């Protein structure tokens, strides 16, 4: 199990699916529409910056430098799964009742392949998860997070997703290092595991 508690000298890592610029800009335009529709309810809502949009597969957390080196090595090896195409276009929130904390975009195609890929990466990293638990993997792309005042979930979901579905070509999994600062997070790519025919 790679997960450890954070201390000085630790590195914060996660694996994700990168998306191309066309998909990023389409999603950014929808973020702007949502912000406009929310009006005063957008207070306390922070949208993910366009350059940071991605679909997280496995969040690893903070690890020591030696573990980070080992993880980088294993995530540079190909994964035995065919490349596939995923489509996003379903607006959702976490939690689904009450005041939401996270606004996300879910998959309408490619969900099963993404779950299988998540499992392969989790096994490679030694991260186990109960698929029947409330925290089971739900493929999604985070659009924004609320801090403080939050509107009712049903009001946000009623806006729906108004643009054409966005297609993501999934051909690799990228290992990222995350750096947190007052200006927001920034990500550095450390390794990439290409998908190939098993």
C-alpha positions as CSV (number, residue, x, y, z in Angstrom):
1,X,0.0,0.0,0.0
2,X,1.6,3.3,-1.1
3,X,-0.6,5.7,0.9
4,X,1.1,7.4,3.8
5,X,0.5,10.4,6.0
6,X,1.9,13.7,4.8
7,X,5.2,15.1,6.3
8,X,8.0,17.4,5.2
9,X,9.7,16.1,2.1
10,X,6.7,14.2,0.8
11,X,5.5,14.2,-2.8
12,X,1.8,14.3,-3.6
13,X,0.9,12.0,-6.5
14,X,-2.1,10.9,-8.5
15,X,-2.8,9.1,-11.8
16,X,-5.2,10.5,-14.4
17,X,-6.4,10.6,-18.0
18,X,-5.3,13.7,-19.8
19,X,-7.6,15.4,-22.2
20,X,-6.8,17.3,-25.4
21,X,-7.1,21.1,-25.9
22,X,-10.4,20.9,-27.9
23,X,-12.1,19.0,-25.0
24,X,-10.6,21.4,-22.4
25,X,-11.9,24.5,-24.2
26,X,-15.4,22.9,-24.8
27,X,-15.6,22.1,-21.1
28,X,-14.3,25.6,-20.1
29,X,-17.1,27.2,-22.2
30,X,-19.6,25.1,-20.3
31,X,-18.0,26.1,-17.0
32,X,-18.6,29.7,-18.0
33,X,-22.3,29.0,-18.8
34,X,-22.8,27.3,-15.5
35,X,-21.2,30.2,-13.6
36,X,-23.5,32.6,-15.4
37,X,-26.6,30.5,-14.6
38,X,-25.8,30.1,-11.0
39,X,-25.7,33.9,-10.4
40,X,-25.2,34.6,-6.7
41,X,-25.0,30.9,-5.9
42,X,-21.6,30.8,-7.6
43,X,-20.1,32.5,-4.6
44,X,-17.8,30.1,-2.9
45,X,-17.5,28.1,-6.1
46,X,-14.0,27.6,-7.5
47,X,-13.7,26.2,-11.1
48,X,-10.9,24.0,-12.1
49,X,-8.5,25.9,-14.4
50,X,-8.7,24.9,-18.0
51,X,-5.1,23.7,-18.1
52,X,-5.7,21.5,-15.0
53,X,-8.8,19.6,-16.3
54,X,-8.3,15.8,-16.2
55,X,-10.0,12.6,-15.2
56,X,-8.5,11.2,-12.0
57,X,-8.0,7.4,-12.0
58,X,-6.2,6.7,-8.7
59,X,-5.3,9.3,-6.1
60,X,-2.1,8.1,-4.4
61,X,-1.5,10.8,-1.9
62,X,1.7,12.0,-0.2
63,X,4.6,9.6,-0.4
64,X,8.4,9.8,0.3
65,X,11.0,10.4,-2.4
66,X,12.0,6.7,-2.5
67,X,8.4,5.6,-3.0
68,X,7.8,8.3,-5.6
69,X,10.8,7.0,-7.6
70,X,9.4,3.4,-7.4
71,X,5.9,4.6,-8.4
72,X,7.3,6.5,-11.3
73,X,9.1,3.4,-12.5
74,X,6.0,1.2,-12.4
75,X,3.9,3.8,-14.1
76,X,6.3,4.0,-17.0
77,X,5.4,0.4,-18.1
78,X,2.6,-0.3,-20.6
79,X,-0.9,-1.4,-19.3
80,X,-2.5,-4.5,-20.9
81,X,-5.8,-2.9,-22.1
82,X,-6.9,-1.7,-25.5
83,X,-7.1,2.1,-26.0
84,X,-10.7,3.3,-26.0
85,X,-12.9,6.3,-26.4
86,X,-14.8,7.8,-23.5
87,X,-17.5,10.5,-23.8
88,X,-18.4,12.9,-21.0
89,X,-21.7,14.9,-20.9
90,X,-23.6,14.3,-17.7
91,X,-23.6,16.9,-15.0
92,X,-23.4,15.7,-11.4
93,X,-22.6,16.7,-7.8
94,X,-21.1,15.1,-4.7
95,X,-23.0,14.6,-2.5
96,X,-26.2,14.1,-4.5
97,X,-28.5,15.3,-1.6
98,X,-28.3,18.5,0.3
99,X,-25.6,21.1,-0.3
100,X,-23.0,19.9,-2.8
101,X,-19.2,20.2,-2.4
102,X,-18.1,19.0,-5.9
103,X,-19.5,19.7,-9.4
104,X,-18.5,17.1,-11.9
105,X,-18.9,15.9,-15.5
106,X,-19.7,12.2,-15.8
107,X,-19.2,9.6,-18.5
108,X,-22.0,8.6,-20.9
109,X,-19.8,6.2,-22.8
110,X,-16.7,4.2,-21.9
111,X,-17.6,3.8,-18.2
112,X,-16.9,0.1,-18.0
113,X,-13.5,0.4,-19.7
114,X,-12.6,3.3,-17.4
115,X,-13.5,1.2,-14.3
116,X,-11.4,-1.7,-15.7
117,X,-8.5,0.7,-16.2
118,X,-8.9,2.1,-12.7
119,X,-8.7,-1.4,-11.3
120,X,-5.6,-2.2,-13.3
121,X,-3.8,0.9,-12.1
122,X,-4.9,0.4,-8.5
123,X,-3.6,-3.2,-8.6
124,X,-0.3,-2.0,-10.0
125,X,0.0,0.5,-7.2
126,X,-1.1,-1.8,-4.5
127,X,-4.1,0.3,-3.7
128,X,-7.2,-1.7,-2.8
129,X,-10.8,-0.5,-2.7
130,X,-14.1,-2.1,-1.9
131,X,-16.2,-1.8,-5.0
132,X,-19.4,-2.0,-3.0
133,X,-18.5,0.9,-0.7
134,X,-19.7,4.4,-0.8
135,X,-16.3,5.5,-2.0
136,X,-16.2,3.1,-4.9
137,X,-14.7,4.5,-8.1
138,X,-17.1,6.7,-10.1
139,X,-15.4,8.0,-13.3
140,X,-15.8,11.7,-13.5
141,X,-14.1,14.9,-14.4
142,X,-14.2,17.6,-11.6
143,X,-15.4,21.0,-12.9
144,X,-15.5,23.0,-9.6
145,X,-15.6,22.8,-5.8
146,X,-17.6,24.8,-3.3
147,X,-16.2,26.4,-0.2
148,X,-18.6,28.0,2.2
149,X,-22.1,28.9,0.9
150,X,-23.5,26.2,-1.4
151,X,-26.8,26.0,-3.3
152,X,-29.1,23.0,-3.1
153,X,-27.9,20.1,-5.3
154,X,-31.2,19.8,-7.2
155,X,-30.9,23.5,-8.3
156,X,-27.4,22.8,-9.8
157,X,-28.5,19.5,-11.5
158,X,-31.5,21.2,-13.0
159,X,-29.2,23.2,-15.3
160,X,-28.0,20.0,-17.0
161,X,-25.3,19.8,-19.6
162,X,-26.1,22.0,-22.6
163,X,-23.3,21.3,-25.0
164,X,-22.5,18.4,-27.3
165,X,-20.9,15.5,-25.4
166,X,-17.1,15.8,-25.2
167,X,-15.0,12.8,-26.5
168,X,-11.8,11.8,-24.8
169,X,-9.4,9.3,-26.5
170,X,-7.9,7.2,-23.7
171,X,-4.5,5.8,-24.8
172,X,-2.4,6.3,-21.7
173,X,-2.4,6.9,-18.0
174,X,-0.3,9.7,-16.7
175,X,1.3,9.9,-13.2
176,X,1.2,13.5,-11.9
177,X,2.9,15.3,-9.1
178,X,0.7,17.9,-7.5
179,X,2.0,21.1,-6.0
180,X,-0.4,23.1,-3.8
181,X,-0.1,26.8,-3.4
182,X,-2.1,29.9,-2.6
183,X,-2.6,30.4,-6.4
184,X,-4.1,26.9,-6.7
185,X,-2.7,23.5,-7.6
186,X,-0.2,22.9,-10.4
187,X,0.6,19.5,-11.9
188,X,3.8,18.0,-13.3
189,X,3.8,14.8,-15.4
190,X,6.3,12.2,-14.1
191,X,5.5,9.1,-16.2
192,X,3.1,7.7,-18.6
193,X,1.8,4.1,-19.0
194,X,0.6,3.5,-22.6
195,X,-2.4,1.2,-23.2
196,X,-1.7,-1.7,-25.5
197,X,-3.4,-4.9,-26.7
198,X,-3.1,-7.5,-23.9
